């Protein structure tokens, strides 16, 4: 990131902003095994049609998903598999933080978390 100008940093921030909402993460996760229609994504995430479409539009604008129009159906897919690698790294780090916090909390309460 050292060599990025302000315009590039704004684009990077926009990318992370798109990943900062749980519903959008659910949508991306639902596409791990392949392309999905809006209706399929709606069912998999439990969101309304309008909410699903709104979040997909933001993911599309950020370049995280691709869209193919097939008749009257929009079919979405992940634009770059590296997105999942990034999410997996972040999830691993969050798990480490939660585990560390649990150990600290247990220590403060005088509990051995490993027993």
C-alpha positions in Angstrom: 0.0 0.0 0.0 3.0 2.3 0.4 3.0 3.2 -3.3 -0.7 3.8 -3.7 -2.0 7.3 -4.4 -5.2 8.7 -2.9 -7.4 7.5 -5.7 -6.1 4.0 -5.4 -6.5 4.1 -1.6 -10.1 5.2 -2.0 -10.7 2.2 -4.3 -9.1 -0.1 -1.7 -11.3 1.4 1.0 -14.4 0.9 -1.1 -13.4 -2.8 -1.6 -13.2 -3.3 2.2 -16.4 -1.4 2.7 -18.2 -3.8 0.5 -16.9 -6.6 2.7 -17.9 -4.9 5.9 -21.5 -5.9 6.0 -22.6 -9.4 7.2 -25.3 -9.8 4.6 -22.8 -9.2 1.8 -20.5 -11.8 3.4 -23.4 -14.3 3.5 -24.0 -13.6 -0.2 -20.4 -14.2 -1.1 -20.3 -17.3 1.0 -23.4 -18.6 -0.7 -21.6 -18.3 -4.1 -18.6 -20.4 -2.9 -19.9 -23.5 -4.8 -20.8 -21.6 -8.0 -23.1 -19.2 -9.7 -26.5 -18.4 -8.2 -29.6 -16.6 -9.3 -31.0 -13.8 -7.1 -33.8 -16.1 -6.0 -31.4 -18.8 -4.9 -29.3 -16.2 -3.0 -32.4 -14.8 -1.4 -33.4 -18.3 -0.2 -29.9 -19.2 1.0 -29.4 -16.0 3.0 -33.0 -15.5 4.2 -33.1 -11.9 2.9 -35.8 -10.2 1.0 -35.6 -9.9 -2.7 -35.0 -6.1 -2.5 -32.4 -6.4 0.2 -30.6 -9.2 -1.7 -30.6 -7.1 -4.9 -29.3 -4.0 -3.1 -26.4 -5.9 -1.6 -25.6 -7.6 -4.9 -25.5 -4.2 -6.6 -22.9 -3.0 -4.1 -20.8 -6.1 -4.5 -21.0 -5.7 -8.3 -20.0 -2.1 -8.1 -17.0 -3.0 -5.9 -16.0 -5.6 -8.5 -16.4 -8.6 -6.1 -19.1 -10.3 -8.1 -19.9 -10.7 -11.8 -23.4 -10.7 -13.2 -24.8 -12.5 -16.3 -28.3 -11.7 -17.6 -30.0 -14.9 -18.8 -33.5 -14.1 -20.0 -35.3 -12.5 -17.1 -32.8 -13.9 -14.5 -29.7 -12.3 -13.2 -27.0 -14.9 -12.3 -24.2 -13.9 -10.0 -20.8 -15.4 -9.4 -17.7 -14.5 -7.5 -15.5 -12.3 -9.7 -12.2 -13.4 -8.2 -11.6 -16.5 -6.1 -8.9 -14.5 -4.1 -11.7 -12.8 -2.3 -12.3 -16.1 -0.4 -8.6 -16.4 0.4 -8.8 -12.9 1.9 -12.0 -13.7 3.9 -10.5 -17.0 5.1 -7.4 -15.1 6.4 -9.5 -12.5 8.2 -11.7 -15.2 9.7 -8.6 -17.1 10.9 -7.4 -13.9 12.5 -10.7 -13.2 14.2 -10.8 -16.7 15.6 -7.3 -16.1 17.1 -8.4 -12.9 18.6 -11.6 -14.5 20.1 -9.5 -17.4 21.5 -7.0 -14.9 23.0 -9.8 -12.9 24.5 -11.4 -16.0 26.0 -8.1 -17.0 27.6 -7.7 -13.5 29.0 -11.3 -13.4 30.3 -10.9 -16.8 31.9 -7.7 -15.8 33.5 -9.3 -12.7 35.0 -12.1 -14.9 36.3 -9.6 -17.5 37.7 -10.8 -20.2 35.3 -8.5 -22.6 33.4 -9.8 -22.5 29.8 -7.9 -25.6 28.9 -9.6 -27.9 31.5 
